[in-house]
Amino acid sequence: MDMMINTLAQAAAEADTASMAVGSVWDFVIKGGWMMIPIGVCSLVVLAVSVERAITLRKQDVIPDDFERGLLPTLDGGLRTKREAEAYCERSDTPISRIVLAGVERIGRPMETIEKHMTSTGEHEIFRLRRRLRALSVVAAIAPLLGLVGTIFGMIKAFQTVALSGDALGKTELLAEGIYEAMITTAAGLVVAIPALVLHHWFAAKIENLTRLMDAVCISVVEAISGATGQSEYEDVEDAHSESARDTYPVRGGAIG
């Protein structure tokens, strides 16, 4: 009789252990409770934004390798080859081509005007490159908080279960099971937040590198236009702001922070 009782107790313990085991990702999600739903949504946002930005920020789609090499010969004639340079930029239809087009369209006007329009267009294009990156930073910030909220609610439920159980005294497994399930949401929040933070910084660094490359192309274009039209790049040399203007990149415009 005693052997049968021990066998039944052992079987019950094994059943409890099996119910607590995590056999798959779905089991992991189910045991985390309802707070896993917003954390799951955050993970989908990270995945969608990362794939979209990875495709958009390919170097060939932002600054084609042969763009500058093909453009500069069309600028040698100044106003005479203006239409040819415009057509070349329109065919490329990339962020760098749109920035350069803003200056090419104004060949014949003062260099200050050309640079101003290239700077404005450059800021707009960099803003487009950075689009949706804020979503990654938001997810990196709120996912651990969502996990913590889930853990707090889980702990409250665990202690409530122990408090309401008449035979809870000395049975630490009742509390341990509740804590075990409560900690799942914290782990899930961190699993989502860490990749989101890493990806945000990786994309930001990639955009900054692309911005430097666009700066270099724009400087070459401004110098080519200046040489072809016979205009000085900085006409008012005695202007108090002329020296600081020389050190300003046409594209940067403070858009990368």
N, C-alpha and C positions, 0 to 999 in steps of 0.2 A: 504493500500500500504506500509506504513511504517512498519507494522507488518510483511509483507512478506519479506521485505528487511532484517529486523532484524533476521527473521527465517533463511534466506539463509546465512547470515553472521555467525550465530551461527553454522549452519551445516558445513560451510567451516572450521570454527575454530576447530570443533570436528573432522573433517577429517584430519586436520593437526596434531592434537594431536594423533590421532590413527596411523598416519604414523610414528610418532616419538616413539611410544611405542615399547618396546621390549617384545614380547610375548614368545619367545623361544630362545634357544642357537643359532639356525641358524639365527634368526633375529639379535641377538647380533653380530654375525660374519659378516653378510652382511652390517650392518650399520657401522662397523669399517673400511671398505674399503679394498683395496688390501694389505695393510700392515698386515692384519690379516693372510695372507697366510704364510709368514715366521714364524710368532708367532705360528700358528697352527702346522707347521713342528717341531718347538722346543718342543711343548707339546707332540707330538708323540715320539720324541727322549727321553724325560724324562720318558714317560710311558714304552717304550721298554727297556731302560737301567735299569730302576728300577725293572721291572719284572725279567729280565735276571740275575741281580746281586742278587736279593732276593733268587732266586733258587740256584745260584752257591755258595752263602755264607752261606748256611745252615750248622750248626756246624757238623752234622752227615756226611756231604759230604766232610768236611775238616779234622776234627779230630774225627773219630768214637770213641764212649765212651769206647769200649773194646779193642782198638788198642794197647795201652801201656801194658795192662794186658796180652794180648796174645803174645806180642812181647818179653818181657823181659825173659821169660823162654827159648826162642830160642837162646838167647845170652849167656847163662851160659857156654856153651861149647867152646866158642871162635871159633877157626878155625874149630873144629870138627862139630859144628852146624851152620857154616856160610851159607851153602846152604839152610838149613831149614829157617833161618831168611830171606834170600833173597826171597825165595818162599812166605813167609808170607807177606812181603811188596808188592810183585808183585800182589798178590791176592787182596790186599786192594785197590791199585791204587787210592790213595787220595793224596793231597798235602803233608801231614805229612809223608805218607809212602814213597813218592818219595824222600823227604829230608833224611829220615832215611836210605833208600836204598843206597844213595850216600855214607854214612859212612860204612854200613854193607859190601858193595862190597869191601871195602879196609881194612877189618879186617886182621891184620897181618902186616900192614904197620905202620909207626909212628903215634902216636895220633894226632900230628900236621897236618899231611896230611889228616887224617880222618875228623878232625874238619874243615879244609879249604874247603874240598869238600862239607861238609854239609852246611857250610855257603854260599857257592856259589849257591848251589841248593836252599837253603832257600830264598835267595834274588830273584832268578828267580820265585819261586812259589808265593812269596808275590807280585811281579810285576804282575803276572797273576791274583791274587785276586783283585788287584787294577785296572785292565784293564777296560776301558770304564768309569771310574769314572770322568775322566777329561771332558767328554762330559757334565756331570751334572753341573760342575763348569762353563763351557763355556756358557751353556744355562742360568744359573743363572746370568751371567754377561751381556749377549747380549739381553735377552728378554726385560728387561726394556728400553734398548736403542732403540730397534725396536719400542716399544710402544711409546717412546718419539718422534721418527722420524715421526711415523704416526700421532701423535697429532700435530706436527709442520706443516705438510702438510695440515692437516685438518683445522688448524687455518688460514693458508694462504688462503685456499679455502673459508673459512667463511668470512674473511675480503674482499676478492676479490668480493664475491657475494654481500656484502653490498655496496661496492664501485661502482659496476656496476649497482646497482638497483636505478632507478630513484626516487622511492618513499620510500627509506630506512630511511629517516629522521624521527626519533621518533619511528621507528618500531624495537625495540630491539629483538623481537622474531626471526628476520632474523639472527642476530648474535648469539643468544642463541642456535638456532637449529644447526648451524655449530659447535659451541663449544661443544655442547652435543655429537654430533657424533665423533668429534675429540678426546674427552677424553676417548672414548671406547677403543682405542688401548693402551693407558697408563694403563688402568685397566687390560686389557688382558695380557699385558706384565708382570705386577706384579703378576697376578694370576698364570702364568707359572713359573716365576722366584723364588718365595718364596718356593713352594714345592721342586723345583730343588735344592735349597741351603740347605734346611732341609735334604733332602734325601742324598745329598753328604756327609754332616757331619755325618749322621747316619751310612751310609755304611763305612765311614772312621773309625769311632769309633768301629764298629763291626770287621773290619779287624785288628785293633790294638789289640782288645781283643783276637782274634783268634791267632794272632802272639805271644802274651804272653803265651797262652796255648801250642803252638808249641815249644816255647823256653823251657818250663818246660819238655816236653816230650824228646826233644833233649838232654837236660842236663842229664836226667835219662839214656838215651841210651849211651851217651859218658861215663858215669860212669860205666855202665854195661860192655861195651866193654873193658874199661881200667881194670876193676877187673878181667874179664874172661881171658884176654891175659897177665895179669901181667905187663902191661906197666904203667908207670906213665903218668898221664894226661898232665903234664907239665914236660918234661924231663930235660930241661935246666933251672933249678931253678935260676941259677945265671944270666940268661939273663936279660938285662935291661928292656925288655918289658914283662917279665913274669907276673908281678903283674897286669899290665893292661890287659893282656890276660885272667887272671882269672876272670875279671869282664865283659868279653865280652860274650854275649849270642851267641850260635852257629847259630841261625837263623836270629836274628834281622838285622845285617849287614847294618843298616841305611836305610833300604828300606821303613820304615814307617816315614813319615815326617809330 
